[in-house]
Amino acid sequence: MTGQSHDAVQQQVQFPITESFTGTAPANPHWRLLGSARMNEGALELTPNAASKAGTAFLDQPFSSSLGVSIDFDYSC
């Protein structure tokens, strides 16, 4: 479970939540890149060439799911 700062609780999440992952870092500061996840040449890389490594991109920002949740990803190999 993640902790919430006073500012994070007061910040209103704007919908839709979008992130292109095309810069040198995620535009939203609440994204956490864990494990081997990194920004690489304008894309988010979760699994580097080493087969034994994997990463995660985690949005550490609460939002209501009362209207449902839909997540879309574009990927490349």
N, CA, C and O atoms as a CHARMM CRD file, in Angstrom:
* protein
*
  308
    1    1 MET  N      0.84100  -1.17600   0.00000 PROA 1      0.00000
    2    1 MET  CA     0.00000   0.00000   0.00000 PROA 1      0.00000
    3    1 MET  C      0.88600   1.23900   0.00000 PROA 1      0.00000
    4    1 MET  O      1.91600   1.26500   0.67400 PROA 1      0.00000
    5    2 THR  N      0.50400   2.24000  -0.73300 PROA 2      0.00000
    6    2 THR  CA     1.31800   3.44200  -0.81500 PROA 2      0.00000
    7    2 THR  C      0.76100   4.51500   0.10200 PROA 2      0.00000
    8    2 THR  O     -0.43900   4.55600   0.37500 PROA 2      0.00000
    9    3 GLY  N      1.64300   5.38100   0.57200 PROA 3      0.00000
   10    3 GLY  CA     1.22000   6.49000   1.39700 PROA 3      0.00000
   11    3 GLY  C      0.78500   7.65600   0.53200 PROA 3      0.00000
   12    3 GLY  O      1.22200   7.78000  -0.61200 PROA 3      0.00000
   13    4 GLN  N     -0.06800   8.50600   1.06600 PROA 4      0.00000
   14    4 GLN  CA    -0.52900   9.67600   0.34000 PROA 4      0.00000
   15    4 GLN  C     -0.11100  10.91700   1.10100 PROA 4      0.00000
   16    4 GLN  O     -0.30300  11.01000   2.31400 PROA 4      0.00000
   17    5 SER  N      0.45500  11.86000   0.38800 PROA 5      0.00000
   18    5 SER  CA     0.77000  13.13500   1.01600 PROA 5      0.00000
   19    5 SER  C     -0.48500  13.98100   1.03600 PROA 5      0.00000
   20    5 SER  O     -1.44500  13.68600   0.32300 PROA 5      0.00000
   21    6 HSD  N     -0.48900  15.02700   1.84100 PROA 6      0.00000
   22    6 HSD  CA    -1.62800  15.93700   1.93100 PROA 6      0.00000
   23    6 HSD  C     -1.94400  16.54400   0.57300 PROA 6      0.00000
   24    6 HSD  O     -3.11400  16.68500   0.21500 PROA 6      0.00000
   25    7 ASP  N     -0.90300  16.90900  -0.19700 PROA 7      0.00000
   26    7 ASP  CA    -1.10400  17.50000  -1.52600 PROA 7      0.00000
   27    7 ASP  C     -1.72400  16.50600  -2.49400 PROA 7      0.00000
   28    7 ASP  O     -2.56400  16.88500  -3.31000 PROA 7      0.00000
   29    8 ALA  N     -1.32500  15.24100  -2.41900 PROA 8      0.00000
   30    8 ALA  CA    -1.85000  14.23200  -3.34000 PROA 8      0.00000
   31    8 ALA  C     -3.33000  13.99900  -3.10500 PROA 8      0.00000
   32    8 ALA  O     -4.07500  13.76700  -4.05700 PROA 8      0.00000
   33    9 VAL  N     -3.77200  14.05700  -1.85200 PROA 9      0.00000
   34    9 VAL  CA    -5.17400  13.84700  -1.53900 PROA 9      0.00000
   35    9 VAL  C     -6.01300  14.98400  -2.09600 PROA 9      0.00000
   36    9 VAL  O     -7.11800  14.74500  -2.58300 PROA 9      0.00000
   37   10 GLN  N     -5.51800  16.21800  -2.03600 PROA 10     0.00000
   38   10 GLN  CA    -6.27200  17.37000  -2.49600 PROA 10     0.00000
   39   10 GLN  C     -6.24200  17.53100  -4.01500 PROA 10     0.00000
   40   10 GLN  O     -7.12000  18.18600  -4.57600 PROA 10     0.00000
   41   11 GLN  N     -5.26000  16.95300  -4.68500 PROA 11     0.00000
   42   11 GLN  CA    -5.14200  17.11100  -6.13100 PROA 11     0.00000
   43   11 GLN  C     -6.24200  16.33200  -6.82600 PROA 11     0.00000
   44   11 GLN  O     -6.39500  15.13300  -6.59500 PROA 11     0.00000
   45   12 GLN  N     -7.01500  17.00400  -7.68200 PROA 12     0.00000
   46   12 GLN  CA    -8.08000  16.37100  -8.43700 PROA 12     0.00000
   47   12 GLN  C     -7.49800  15.68200  -9.66200 PROA 12     0.00000
   48   12 GLN  O     -6.78500  16.31600 -10.44000 PROA 12     0.00000
   49   13 VAL  N     -7.78000  14.41700  -9.84800 PROA 13     0.00000
   50   13 VAL  CA    -7.30700  13.68500 -11.00400 PROA 13     0.00000
   51   13 VAL  C     -8.16600  14.07000 -12.19700 PROA 13     0.00000
   52   13 VAL  O     -9.39400  14.04700 -12.11900 PROA 13     0.00000
   53   14 GLN  N     -7.51700  14.42600 -13.30500 PROA 14     0.00000
   54   14 GLN  CA    -8.22200  14.78400 -14.52200 PROA 14     0.00000
   55   14 GLN  C     -8.34500  13.55800 -15.42000 PROA 14     0.00000
   56   14 GLN  O     -7.37400  12.82900 -15.62100 PROA 14     0.00000
   57   15 PHE  N     -9.53300  13.33700 -15.95500 PROA 15     0.00000
   58   15 PHE  CA    -9.76700  12.20100 -16.84800 PROA 15     0.00000
   59   15 PHE  C     -9.87700  12.67700 -18.27800 PROA 15     0.00000
   60   15 PHE  O    -10.35900  13.78900 -18.49300 PROA 15     0.00000
   61   16 PRO  N     -9.47100  11.92100 -19.25300 PROA 16     0.00000
   62   16 PRO  CA    -8.80400  10.63100 -19.05900 PROA 16     0.00000
   63   16 PRO  C     -7.36900  10.82200 -18.60000 PROA 16     0.00000
   64   16 PRO  O     -6.75600  11.85500 -18.87100 PROA 16     0.00000
   65   17 ILE  N     -6.83800   9.83400 -17.91100 PROA 17     0.00000
   66   17 ILE  CA    -5.42300   9.82800 -17.53300 PROA 17     0.00000
   67   17 ILE  C     -4.66600   9.29600 -18.74100 PROA 17     0.00000
   68   17 ILE  O     -4.88500   8.15600 -19.15100 PROA 17     0.00000
   69   18 THR  N     -3.79400  10.08800 -19.30900 PROA 18     0.00000
   70   18 THR  CA    -3.02600   9.65000 -20.47400 PROA 18     0.00000
   71   18 THR  C     -1.53800   9.84200 -20.21100 PROA 18     0.00000
   72   18 THR  O     -1.13900  10.74400 -19.47400 PROA 18     0.00000
   73   19 GLU  N     -0.74800   9.01200 -20.80200 PROA 19     0.00000
   74   19 GLU  CA     0.70700   9.11800 -20.70800 PROA 19     0.00000
   75   19 GLU  C      1.29800   8.53300 -21.97700 PROA 19     0.00000
   76   19 GLU  O      1.05700   7.37000 -22.29900 PROA 19     0.00000
   77   20 SER  N      2.06200   9.32500 -22.69200 PROA 20     0.00000
   78   20 SER  CA     2.63100   8.84500 -23.95000 PROA 20     0.00000
   79   20 SER  C      3.93500   8.07400 -23.75500 PROA 20     0.00000
   80   20 SER  O      4.30100   7.26500 -24.60800 PROA 20     0.00000
   81   21 PHE  N      4.63500   8.30700 -22.66000 PROA 21     0.00000
   82   21 PHE  CA     5.93500   7.67900 -22.40100 PROA 21     0.00000
   83   21 PHE  C      6.90100   7.90700 -23.56100 PROA 21     0.00000
   84   21 PHE  O      7.69900   7.02700 -23.88400 PROA 21     0.00000
   85   22 THR  N      6.83500   9.07900 -24.18700 PROA 22     0.00000
   86   22 THR  CA     7.72200   9.34500 -25.31500 PROA 22     0.00000
   87   22 THR  C      8.85900  10.29900 -24.95900 PROA 22     0.00000
   88   22 THR  O      9.75800  10.50400 -25.77400 PROA 22     0.00000
   89   23 GLY  N      8.84100  10.88000 -23.77800 PROA 23     0.00000
   90   23 GLY  CA     9.91200  11.79000 -23.38400 PROA 23     0.00000
   91   23 GLY  C     11.03600  11.05600 -22.68300 PROA 23     0.00000
   92   23 GLY  O     11.17200   9.83800 -22.80000 PROA 23     0.00000
   93   24 THR  N     11.83900  11.81300 -21.95300 PROA 24     0.00000
   94   24 THR  CA    12.93400  11.20300 -21.19700 PROA 24     0.00000
   95   24 THR  C     12.45900  10.72300 -19.82700 PROA 24     0.00000
   96   24 THR  O     13.16400   9.97900 -19.14500 PROA 24     0.00000
   97   25 ALA  N     11.25400  11.15500 -19.42700 PROA 25     0.00000
   98   25 ALA  CA    10.63400  10.73600 -18.17300 PROA 25     0.00000
   99   25 ALA  C      9.12100  10.87800 -18.34500 PROA 25     0.00000
  100   25 ALA  O      8.67500  11.66100 -19.18300 PROA 25     0.00000
  101   26 PRO  N      8.32600  10.14100 -17.57400 PROA 26     0.00000
  102   26 PRO  CA     6.87500  10.29200 -17.67600 PROA 26     0.00000
  103   26 PRO  C      6.45700  11.73500 -17.36300 PROA 26     0.00000
  104   26 PRO  O      7.05200  12.38400 -16.50200 PROA 26     0.00000
  105   27 ALA  N      5.44200  12.22800 -18.05800 PROA 27     0.00000
  106   27 ALA  CA     4.96300  13.59400 -17.84500 PROA 27     0.00000
  107   27 ALA  C      4.29100  13.75000 -16.48600 PROA 27     0.00000
  108   27 ALA  O      4.41800  14.80000 -15.85500 PROA 27     0.00000
  109   28 ASN  N      3.58600  12.73200 -16.02800 PROA 28     0.00000
  110   28 ASN  CA     2.92000  12.75600 -14.73400 PROA 28     0.00000
  111   28 ASN  C      3.91800  12.28600 -13.67800 PROA 28     0.00000
  112   28 ASN  O      4.42200  11.16600 -13.77000 PROA 28     0.00000
  113   29 PRO  N      4.21400  13.11500 -12.68000 PROA 29     0.00000
  114   29 PRO  CA     5.22000  12.74800 -11.67600 PROA 29     0.00000
  115   29 PRO  C      4.80800  11.59400 -10.76500 PROA 29     0.00000
  116   29 PRO  O      5.61900  11.12700  -9.96500 PROA 29     0.00000
  117   30 HSD  N      3.56400  11.12600 -10.87000 PROA 30     0.00000
  118   30 HSD  CA     3.08700  10.03000 -10.02900 PROA 30     0.00000
  119   30 HSD  C      3.39300   8.64900 -10.60500 PROA 30     0.00000
  120   30 HSD  O      3.13600   7.63300  -9.95900 PROA 30     0.00000
  121   31 TRP  N      3.94700   8.61200 -11.82900 PROA 31     0.00000
  122   31 TRP  CA     4.35200   7.32400 -12.37800 PROA 31     0.00000
  123   31 TRP  C      5.62400   6.86200 -11.69100 PROA 31     0.00000
  124   31 TRP  O      6.55100   7.65200 -11.50700 PROA 31     0.00000
  125   32 ARG  N      5.68000   5.59800 -11.31100 PROA 32     0.00000
  126   32 ARG  CA     6.86600   4.99200 -10.71700 PROA 32     0.00000
  127   32 ARG  C      7.32500   3.88500 -11.65400 PROA 32     0.00000
  128   32 ARG  O      6.56300   2.96900 -11.96300 PROA 32     0.00000
  129   33 LEU  N      8.55400   3.97200 -12.09800 PROA 33     0.00000
  130   33 LEU  CA     9.13600   2.92500 -12.93000 PROA 33     0.00000
  131   33 LEU  C      9.95200   2.02700 -12.02000 PROA 33     0.00000
  132   33 LEU  O     10.93000   2.47100 -11.41900 PROA 33     0.00000
  133   34 LEU  N      9.55700   0.77200 -11.91400 PROA 34     0.00000
  134   34 LEU  CA    10.15700  -0.16100 -10.96900 PROA 34     0.00000
  135   34 LEU  C     10.86200  -1.29200 -11.70100 PROA 34     0.00000
  136   34 LEU  O     10.58800  -1.55700 -12.87200 PROA 34     0.00000
  137   35 GLY  N     11.76700  -1.94900 -11.00200 PROA 35     0.00000
  138   35 GLY  CA    12.51500  -3.04800 -11.60100 PROA 35     0.00000
  139   35 GLY  C     13.40400  -2.51600 -12.71500 PROA 35     0.00000
  140   35 GLY  O     14.10500  -1.52100 -12.53000 PROA 35     0.00000
  141   36 SER  N     13.37900  -3.16400 -13.85500 PROA 36     0.00000
  142   36 SER  CA    14.22000  -2.73400 -14.96900 PROA 36     0.00000
  143   36 SER  C     13.51200  -1.77400 -15.91800 PROA 36     0.00000
  144   36 SER  O     14.06800  -1.44100 -16.96400 PROA 36     0.00000
  145   37 ALA  N     12.30200  -1.31900 -15.58700 PROA 37     0.00000
  146   37 ALA  CA    11.56800  -0.38800 -16.45300 PROA 37     0.00000
  147   37 ALA  C     12.34700   0.91200 -16.60400 PROA 37     0.00000
  148   37 ALA  O     12.91200   1.42900 -15.64000 PROA 37     0.00000
  149   38 ARG  N     12.36800   1.43700 -17.84000 PROA 38     0.00000
  150   38 ARG  CA    13.06800   2.69000 -18.09600 PROA 38     0.00000
  151   38 ARG  C     12.53300   3.32600 -19.37300 PROA 38     0.00000
  152   38 ARG  O     11.89100   2.66800 -20.19100 PROA 38     0.00000
  153   39 MET  N     12.80500   4.60300 -19.52600 PROA 39     0.00000
  154   39 MET  CA    12.50100   5.30300 -20.76200 PROA 39     0.00000
  155   39 MET  C     13.68700   5.05800 -21.69100 PROA 39     0.00000
  156   39 MET  O     14.83400   5.26300 -21.29500 PROA 39     0.00000
  157   40 ASN  N     13.42100   4.62000 -22.92000 PROA 40     0.00000
  158   40 ASN  CA    14.49500   4.26500 -23.83200 PROA 40     0.00000
  159   40 ASN  C     14.14000   4.71700 -25.24600 PROA 40     0.00000
  160   40 ASN  O     13.25300   4.14600 -25.88000 PROA 40     0.00000
  161   41 GLU  N     14.82300   5.72600 -25.73000 PROA 41     0.00000
  162   41 GLU  CA    14.65300   6.22000 -27.09800 PROA 41     0.00000
  163   41 GLU  C     13.20000   6.53600 -27.42700 PROA 41     0.00000
  164   41 GLU  O     12.69200   6.11700 -28.46600 PROA 41     0.00000
  165   42 GLY  N     12.53300   7.27200 -26.54600 PROA 42     0.00000
  166   42 GLY  CA    11.16700   7.72300 -26.79300 PROA 42     0.00000
  167   42 GLY  C     10.10100   6.68600 -26.54500 PROA 42     0.00000
  168   42 GLY  O      8.99400   6.80900 -27.06900 PROA 42     0.00000
  169   43 ALA  N     10.39900   5.66500 -25.76200 PROA 43     0.00000
  170   43 ALA  CA     9.41700   4.62600 -25.45400 PROA 43     0.00000
  171   43 ALA  C      9.67900   4.07400 -24.05700 PROA 43     0.00000
  172   43 ALA  O     10.79000   4.16300 -23.53600 PROA 43     0.00000
  173   44 LEU  N      8.64700   3.50800 -23.47100 PROA 44     0.00000
  174   44 LEU  CA     8.78100   2.83800 -22.19100 PROA 44     0.00000
  175   44 LEU  C      9.22000   1.40900 -22.44100 PROA 44     0.00000
  176   44 LEU  O      8.55000   0.67200 -23.16500 PROA 44     0.00000
  177   45 GLU  N     10.33600   1.00900 -21.85200 PROA 45     0.00000
  178   45 GLU  CA    10.85200  -0.35300 -21.99200 PROA 45     0.00000
  179   45 GLU  C     10.67300  -1.06900 -20.65900 PROA 45     0.00000
  180   45 GLU  O     11.24900  -0.66500 -19.64800 PROA 45     0.00000
  181   46 LEU  N      9.87200  -2.13600 -20.66000 PROA 46     0.00000
  182   46 LEU  CA     9.63200  -2.90400 -19.43800 PROA 46     0.00000
  183   46 LEU  C     10.54900  -4.11300 -19.32500 PROA 46     0.00000
  184   46 LEU  O     10.92100  -4.50900 -18.22000 PROA 46     0.00000
  185   47 THR  N     10.91200  -4.69800 -20.45300 PROA 47     0.00000
  186   47 THR  CA    11.76000  -5.89100 -20.44400 PROA 47     0.00000
  187   47 THR  C     12.96700  -5.65200 -21.34600 PROA 47     0.00000
  188   47 THR  O     12.83700  -5.67100 -22.57000 PROA 47     0.00000
  189   48 PRO  N     14.12200  -5.43200 -20.76300 PROA 48     0.00000
  190   48 PRO  CA    15.32800  -5.25500 -21.57800 PROA 48     0.00000
  191   48 PRO  C     15.71600  -6.58200 -22.23700 PROA 48     0.00000
  192   48 PRO  O     15.04800  -7.59700 -22.04200 PROA 48     0.00000
  193   49 ASN  N     16.77200  -6.56400 -22.99700 PROA 49     0.00000
  194   49 ASN  CA    17.21600  -7.77400 -23.71800 PROA 49     0.00000
  195   49 ASN  C     17.50500  -8.94400 -22.79900 PROA 49     0.00000
  196   49 ASN  O     17.37900 -10.09400 -23.22000 PROA 49     0.00000
  197   50 ALA  N     17.88800  -8.68700 -21.56100 PROA 50     0.00000
  198   50 ALA  CA    18.16500  -9.77300 -20.61600 PROA 50     0.00000
  199   50 ALA  C     16.84600 -10.43700 -20.22000 PROA 50     0.00000
  200   50 ALA  O     15.98500  -9.78500 -19.62900 PROA 50     0.00000
  201   51 ALA  N     16.68000 -11.69500 -20.52800 PROA 51     0.00000
  202   51 ALA  CA    15.41600 -12.39500 -20.30300 PROA 51     0.00000
  203   51 ALA  C     15.04600 -12.52700 -18.82500 PROA 51     0.00000
  204   51 ALA  O     13.87600 -12.72900 -18.50200 PROA 51     0.00000
  205   52 SER  N     16.00500 -12.41700 -17.94200 PROA 52     0.00000
  206   52 SER  CA    15.72500 -12.62300 -16.52500 PROA 52     0.00000
  207   52 SER  C     15.26100 -11.35300 -15.81200 PROA 52     0.00000
  208   52 SER  O     15.08400 -11.36500 -14.59300 PROA 52     0.00000
  209   53 LYS  N     15.06300 -10.26600 -16.54500 PROA 53     0.00000
  210   53 LYS  CA    14.67100  -9.01200 -15.92000 PROA 53     0.00000
  211   53 LYS  C     13.31400  -8.57200 -16.42900 PROA 53     0.00000
  212   53 LYS  O     12.94100  -8.85600 -17.56700 PROA 53     0.00000
  213   54 ALA  N     12.57900  -7.87500 -15.57600 PROA 54     0.00000
  214   54 ALA  CA    11.27900  -7.33000 -15.95700 PROA 54     0.00000
  215   54 ALA  C     11.03100  -6.06900 -15.14700 PROA 54     0.00000
  216   54 ALA  O     11.57800  -5.90500 -14.05700 PROA 54     0.00000
  217   55 GLY  N     10.21500  -5.19200 -15.67600 PROA 55     0.00000
  218   55 GLY  CA     9.92000  -3.94500 -14.99700 PROA 55     0.00000
  219   55 GLY  C      8.42800  -3.68700 -14.94200 PROA 55     0.00000
  220   55 GLY  O      7.63100  -4.39200 -15.56100 PROA 55     0.00000
  221   56 THR  N      8.07100  -2.66900 -14.19300 PROA 56     0.00000
  222   56 THR  CA     6.67800  -2.28300 -13.99100 PROA 56     0.00000
  223   56 THR  C      6.56100  -0.78000 -14.07800 PROA 56     0.00000
  224   56 THR  O      7.43100  -0.05800 -13.59100 PROA 56     0.00000
  225   57 ALA  N      5.49200  -0.30100 -14.69300 PROA 57     0.00000
  226   57 ALA  CA     5.13800   1.11600 -14.65500 PROA 57     0.00000
  227   57 ALA  C      3.87700   1.20200 -13.80400 PROA 57     0.00000
  228   57 ALA  O      2.84400   0.63500 -14.16100 PROA 57     0.00000
  229   58 PHE  N      3.95700   1.90500 -12.68500 PROA 58     0.00000
  230   58 PHE  CA     2.89700   1.94900 -11.68400 PROA 58     0.00000
  231   58 PHE  C      2.46700   3.39100 -11.47500 PROA 58     0.00000
  232   58 PHE  O      3.30000   4.24300 -11.16900 PROA 58     0.00000
  233   59 LEU  N      1.17300   3.68100 -11.63600 PROA 59     0.00000
  234   59 LEU  CA     0.64800   5.02800 -11.38100 PROA 59     0.00000
  235   59 LEU  C      0.26200   5.11300  -9.91900 PROA 59     0.00000
  236   59 LEU  O     -0.74400   4.53600  -9.50700 PROA 59     0.00000
  237   60 ASP  N      1.04700   5.82300  -9.13600 PROA 60     0.00000
  238   60 ASP  CA     0.84400   5.96600  -7.69100 PROA 60     0.00000
  239   60 ASP  C     -0.01100   7.20400  -7.42700 PROA 60     0.00000
  240   60 ASP  O      0.43500   8.15600  -6.78700 PROA 60     0.00000
  241   61 GLN  N     -1.24000   7.17600  -7.92900 PROA 61     0.00000
  242   61 GLN  CA    -2.15900   8.30700  -7.80000 PROA 61     0.00000
  243   61 GLN  C     -3.57700   7.75200  -7.68200 PROA 61     0.00000
  244   61 GLN  O     -4.06100   7.10300  -8.61000 PROA 61     0.00000
  245   62 PRO  N     -4.24100   7.99400  -6.57000 PROA 62     0.00000
  246   62 PRO  CA    -5.58800   7.43000  -6.40500 PROA 62     0.00000
  247   62 PRO  C     -6.59100   8.09200  -7.34200 PROA 62     0.00000
  248   62 PRO  O     -6.49700   9.28400  -7.63500 PROA 62     0.00000
  249   63 PHE  N     -7.55400   7.29700  -7.80600 PROA 63     0.00000
  250   63 PHE  CA    -8.66000   7.81400  -8.59400 PROA 63     0.00000
  251   63 PHE  C     -9.85400   6.89400  -8.38600 PROA 63     0.00000
  252   63 PHE  O     -9.69400   5.72500  -8.03400 PROA 63     0.00000
  253   64 SER  N    -11.02800   7.41600  -8.60200 PROA 64     0.00000
  254   64 SER  CA   -12.24700   6.64100  -8.42900 PROA 64     0.00000
  255   64 SER  C    -12.46600   5.73200  -9.63100 PROA 64     0.00000
  256   64 SER  O    -12.26500   6.13900 -10.77500 PROA 64     0.00000
  257   65 SER  N    -12.87500   4.51500  -9.36200 PROA 65     0.00000
  258   65 SER  CA   -13.21300   3.59500 -10.44700 PROA 65     0.00000
  259   65 SER  C    -14.72700   3.42500 -10.55900 PROA 65     0.00000
  260   65 SER  O    -15.20500   2.46100 -11.15800 PROA 65     0.00000
  261   66 SER  N    -15.47500   4.35700  -9.98500 PROA 66     0.00000
  262   66 SER  CA   -16.93200   4.25000  -9.98400 PROA 66     0.00000
  263   66 SER  C    -17.53500   4.26300 -11.38900 PROA 66     0.00000
  264   66 SER  O    -18.62600   3.73200 -11.59100 PROA 66     0.00000
  265   67 LEU  N    -16.85100   4.85600 -12.35200 PROA 67     0.00000
  266   67 LEU  CA   -17.32600   4.87700 -13.73600 PROA 67     0.00000
  267   67 LEU  C    -16.71500   3.75400 -14.56200 PROA 67     0.00000
  268   67 LEU  O    -16.96200   3.66200 -15.76400 PROA 67     0.00000
  269   68 GLY  N    -15.92500   2.90700 -13.92900 PROA 68     0.00000
  270   68 GLY  CA   -15.24800   1.82500 -14.63200 PROA 68     0.00000
  271   68 GLY  C    -13.83900   2.23900 -15.01900 PROA 68     0.00000
  272   68 GLY  O    -13.47200   3.40700 -14.88900 PROA 68     0.00000
  273   69 VAL  N    -13.06100   1.29800 -15.48800 PROA 69     0.00000
  274   69 VAL  CA   -11.67900   1.54100 -15.88200 PROA 69     0.00000
  275   69 VAL  C    -11.42500   0.84000 -17.20900 PROA 69     0.00000
  276   69 VAL  O    -11.78300  -0.32500 -17.38300 PROA 69     0.00000
  277   70 SER  N    -10.81500   1.54400 -18.12900 PROA 70     0.00000
  278   70 SER  CA   -10.39900   0.97600 -19.41000 PROA 70     0.00000
  279   70 SER  C     -8.95400   1.38300 -19.62700 PROA 70     0.00000
  280   70 SER  O     -8.62300   2.56600 -19.54200 PROA 70     0.00000
  281   71 ILE  N     -8.08800   0.41300 -19.90600 PROA 71     0.00000
  282   71 ILE  CA    -6.66700   0.68100 -20.10100 PROA 71     0.00000
  283   71 ILE  C     -6.25800   0.18500 -21.48300 PROA 71     0.00000
  284   71 ILE  O     -6.49100  -0.97300 -21.83000 PROA 71     0.00000
  285   72 ASP  N     -5.65300   1.06300 -22.26100 PROA 72     0.00000
  286   72 ASP  CA    -5.19000   0.71700 -23.60100 PROA 72     0.00000
  287   72 ASP  C     -3.67900   0.89200 -23.67700 PROA 72     0.00000
  288   72 ASP  O     -3.12600   1.85800 -23.15100 PROA 72     0.00000
  289   73 PHE  N     -3.02100  -0.05400 -24.33900 PROA 73     0.00000
  290   73 PHE  CA    -1.57800   0.03100 -24.53900 PROA 73     0.00000
  291   73 PHE  C     -1.26500  -0.16000 -26.01800 PROA 73     0.00000
  292   73 PHE  O     -1.89200  -0.97800 -26.69200 PROA 73     0.00000
  293   74 ASP  N     -0.31400   0.58100 -26.50800 PROA 74     0.00000
  294   74 ASP  CA     0.28600   0.31800 -27.80600 PROA 74     0.00000
  295   74 ASP  C      1.66500  -0.24700 -27.49700 PROA 74     0.00000
  296   74 ASP  O      2.31600   0.20100 -26.55300 PROA 74     0.00000
  297   75 TYR  N      2.11200  -1.20500 -28.26400 PROA 75     0.00000
  298   75 TYR  CA     3.42200  -1.80300 -27.97000 PROA 75     0.00000
  299   75 TYR  C      4.18700  -2.05200 -29.25900 PROA 75     0.00000
  300   75 TYR  O      3.63200  -2.06800 -30.35700 PROA 75     0.00000
  301   76 SER  N      5.46700  -2.24100 -29.07800 PROA 76     0.00000
  302   76 SER  CA     6.31400  -2.59100 -30.21100 PROA 76     0.00000
  303   76 SER  C      7.34300  -3.62300 -29.76900 PROA 76     0.00000
  304   76 SER  O      7.64200  -3.74500 -28.58100 PROA 76     0.00000
  305   77 CYS  N      7.86400  -4.33900 -30.70200 PROA 77     0.00000
  306   77 CYS  CA     8.86300  -5.36200 -30.40900 PROA 77     0.00000
  307   77 CYS  C     10.12100  -5.07300 -31.18300 PROA 77     0.00000
  308   77 CYS  O     11.09500  -5.81800 -31.08000 PROA 77     0.00000
